[in-house]
Amino acid sequence: MKLLHISLNFLVAAVVPPQLQEPIGTASIDGRVIRLGTIEPVSDVDLELRMEAQGQNPARLFRTRSGTDGGFAFRNLPAGGFVLAATRAGGLFVPAEYGQHGMLGHGVAFPISDGQQLKAIKLEMVPTGTMTGRILDADGRPIGHAAVMALAPMYRQGKRSLNLVQYVHSDDRGQFRFFSLVPGRYFVAAKLEDPRLPHQ
């Protein structure tokens, strides 16, 4: 039975012009998207403002994008309850919602009244990370085409289990790489696979 030795290297990876909205209201929102724990702006973030259906107001969706300074604006908004969400293409940041608790929590709805101007809204986005390593046999030789899994602990009904987050294969030098990982604790597992057999 061959023993697998896994060596890991951790690297934390460390960002829209506003578009005109249909003139349907008198409220507005101004804010900035920044990197968590800093004042560094995050540009090219896609922002969605979801308006909840209420009374005679139907559900609506407004979109814009942060600029080079991280700034964004929504204009001519109707009164109602809203949820603000932010995503950035490329997987460099964890999606965020305004007022969320924890990196993977949901945002909270906030009210806007007619003519209200919400200013200095701040959305903090968390950078994702990468994890690299090598698969070696007991003699220190690289093992290619090994199945490598990134597993994150989670709790369901009070019981802990491991959730598969990413699944990759080592290359001919035994190297592997996981990317766009949400910051947290991970377990890494590997098993040998015969490349001549279909993947299961």
C-alpha positions as CSV (number, residue, x, y, z in Angstrom):
1,M,0.0,0.0,0.0
2,K,1.5,3.4,-1.0
3,L,1.5,6.3,1.4
4,L,0.8,9.7,0.1
5,H,2.5,12.7,1.5
6,I,0.8,16.1,1.0
7,S,2.8,19.3,1.2
8,L,0.8,22.5,1.2
9,N,1.6,26.1,0.5
10,F,-1.0,28.7,1.3
11,L,-1.4,32.0,-0.6
12,V,-4.2,34.4,0.2
13,A,-5.3,36.1,-2.9
14,A,-6.3,39.4,-2.5
15,V,-11.6,44.5,-6.7
16,V,-18.5,50.1,-11.9
17,P,-19.5,53.4,-14.1
18,P,-23.0,54.0,-12.7
19,Q,-25.7,53.4,-15.2
20,L,-28.9,55.5,-15.5
21,Q,-32.0,54.1,-13.9
22,E,-35.5,54.6,-15.1
23,P,-36.9,57.7,-13.4
24,I,-39.6,56.1,-11.3
25,G,-38.9,57.6,-7.8
26,T,-37.1,60.4,-5.9
27,A,-34.8,58.4,-3.5
28,S,-31.1,57.7,-4.0
29,I,-28.2,55.6,-2.6
30,D,-24.5,56.5,-2.8
31,G,-21.8,54.2,-1.5
32,R,-18.4,52.6,-1.9
33,V,-17.1,49.0,-2.2
34,I,-13.9,48.4,-0.3
35,R,-11.7,45.5,0.6
36,L,-12.5,44.1,4.1
37,G,-10.5,45.8,6.8
38,T,-9.0,48.5,4.6
39,I,-10.0,51.6,2.7
40,E,-8.8,50.0,-0.6
41,P,-11.5,50.5,-3.3
42,V,-12.8,47.5,-5.2
43,S,-13.7,48.4,-8.8
44,D,-15.8,46.6,-11.4
45,V,-18.1,45.2,-8.8
46,D,-21.6,44.3,-10.1
47,L,-24.2,45.6,-7.7
48,E,-27.9,44.5,-7.6
49,L,-30.5,46.4,-5.6
50,R,-33.5,44.2,-5.2
51,M,-36.8,45.9,-4.3
52,E,-39.2,43.7,-2.4
53,A,-42.8,43.6,-3.6
54,Q,-45.0,45.7,-1.3
55,G,-48.5,46.9,-1.7
56,Q,-48.9,48.4,-5.1
57,N,-45.1,48.4,-5.6
58,P,-44.0,45.3,-7.6
59,A,-40.7,43.6,-7.1
60,R,-37.9,45.4,-9.1
61,L,-34.3,44.9,-9.8
62,F,-31.8,47.8,-10.3
63,R,-28.2,47.3,-11.4
64,T,-25.0,49.3,-11.5
65,R,-21.2,48.8,-11.2
66,S,-18.6,50.3,-9.0
67,G,-16.1,52.7,-10.5
68,T,-12.3,52.9,-10.1
69,D,-12.7,54.6,-6.7
70,G,-15.1,51.8,-5.6
71,G,-18.0,54.3,-5.7
72,F,-21.5,53.5,-6.9
73,A,-24.9,55.2,-7.1
74,F,-28.5,54.4,-7.6
75,R,-30.8,57.2,-8.6
76,N,-34.6,57.8,-8.9
77,L,-35.6,54.9,-6.6
78,P,-39.1,54.4,-5.4
79,A,-40.0,54.0,-1.7
80,G,-39.8,50.5,-0.4
81,G,-37.7,47.8,1.1
82,F,-34.4,46.8,-0.6
83,V,-31.6,44.3,-0.4
84,L,-28.2,45.3,-1.8
85,A,-25.9,42.5,-3.2
86,A,-22.4,42.7,-4.7
87,T,-20.4,40.3,-6.9
88,R,-17.2,40.6,-8.8
89,A,-16.4,38.5,-11.8
90,G,-13.2,36.4,-11.7
91,G,-13.6,34.8,-8.3
92,L,-11.2,37.2,-6.5
93,F,-13.8,38.2,-3.9
94,V,-16.6,36.5,-1.9
95,P,-20.0,37.8,-2.9
96,A,-21.4,40.2,-0.3
97,E,-24.7,41.6,0.8
98,Y,-25.3,44.8,2.8
99,G,-25.9,44.1,6.5
100,Q,-24.9,40.4,6.3
101,H,-23.6,38.5,9.3
102,G,-20.6,36.4,8.4
103,M,-19.0,36.0,5.0
104,L,-21.7,33.6,3.8
105,G,-24.7,35.2,5.6
106,H,-27.6,36.9,3.9
107,G,-28.1,40.6,3.9
108,V,-30.9,42.4,5.6
109,A,-33.6,44.4,3.9
110,F,-33.6,48.2,4.6
111,P,-36.3,50.7,4.0
112,I,-36.1,53.8,1.8
113,S,-38.7,56.5,1.8
114,D,-39.7,59.0,-0.9
115,G,-37.0,61.6,-1.4
116,Q,-34.6,60.0,1.0
117,Q,-30.9,60.1,0.2
118,L,-28.8,57.4,1.7
119,K,-25.1,58.4,1.6
120,A,-21.8,56.8,2.5
121,I,-23.1,53.2,2.3
122,K,-20.1,50.9,2.7
123,L,-19.9,47.4,1.3
124,E,-16.9,45.4,2.4
125,M,-15.8,42.4,0.3
126,V,-13.6,39.6,1.4
127,P,-10.8,38.4,-0.9
128,T,-10.7,34.7,-1.7
129,G,-7.6,32.6,-1.4
130,T,-5.7,29.9,-3.2
131,M,-4.1,26.7,-1.8
132,T,-1.3,24.8,-3.6
133,G,0.6,21.7,-2.8
134,R,2.2,18.5,-4.1
135,I,1.4,14.8,-3.9
136,L,4.4,12.6,-3.2
137,D,4.8,8.8,-2.6
138,A,6.7,7.3,0.3
139,D,10.0,7.8,-1.5
140,G,9.4,11.5,-2.2
141,R,8.5,11.0,-5.9
142,P,5.7,13.1,-7.4
143,I,2.4,11.3,-8.1
144,G,0.5,12.6,-11.1
145,H,-3.3,12.3,-11.7
146,A,-4.1,11.8,-8.1
147,A,-7.6,13.0,-7.1
148,V,-7.2,15.9,-4.6
149,M,-10.2,17.2,-2.6
150,A,-10.7,20.4,-0.6
151,L,-13.2,19.7,2.2
152,A,-14.7,22.2,4.5
153,P,-16.3,21.3,7.9
154,M,-20.0,22.1,8.3
155,Y,-22.7,21.3,10.8
156,R,-26.1,19.8,10.0
157,Q,-28.6,19.2,12.9
158,G,-25.8,19.5,15.3
159,K,-23.6,16.9,13.6
160,R,-20.3,17.8,11.9
161,S,-19.6,16.6,8.4
162,L,-17.1,17.5,5.6
163,N,-18.5,19.2,2.5
164,L,-16.6,18.9,-0.8
165,V,-15.7,22.3,-2.0
166,Q,-13.3,21.6,-4.9
167,Y,-12.0,18.5,-6.7
168,V,-8.9,18.6,-8.9
169,H,-6.1,16.3,-10.2
170,S,-2.4,16.6,-9.6
171,D,-0.3,17.2,-12.7
172,D,2.7,15.2,-13.9
173,R,4.9,16.9,-11.2
174,G,2.4,16.0,-8.5
175,Q,1.3,19.6,-8.1
176,F,-2.3,20.8,-7.5
177,R,-4.0,24.1,-7.0
178,F,-7.3,25.2,-5.5
179,F,-8.6,28.7,-6.1
180,S,-11.4,31.1,-5.2
181,L,-11.6,29.6,-1.7
182,V,-13.7,31.4,0.9
183,P,-11.4,32.1,3.9
184,G,-11.7,29.4,6.5
185,R,-10.5,26.0,7.6
186,Y,-10.1,23.2,5.1
187,F,-9.1,19.6,5.0
188,V,-7.2,18.1,2.0
189,A,-7.6,14.5,1.0
190,A,-6.0,12.6,-1.9
191,K,-6.4,9.2,-3.5
192,L,-4.8,7.4,-6.4
193,E,-6.7,7.1,-9.6
194,D,-5.9,5.1,-12.8
195,P,-6.1,7.6,-15.7
196,R,-7.0,4.8,-18.0
197,L,-10.3,4.2,-16.2
198,P,-13.3,6.5,-16.5
199,H,-13.7,9.0,-13.6
200,Q,-16.1,8.0,-10.9
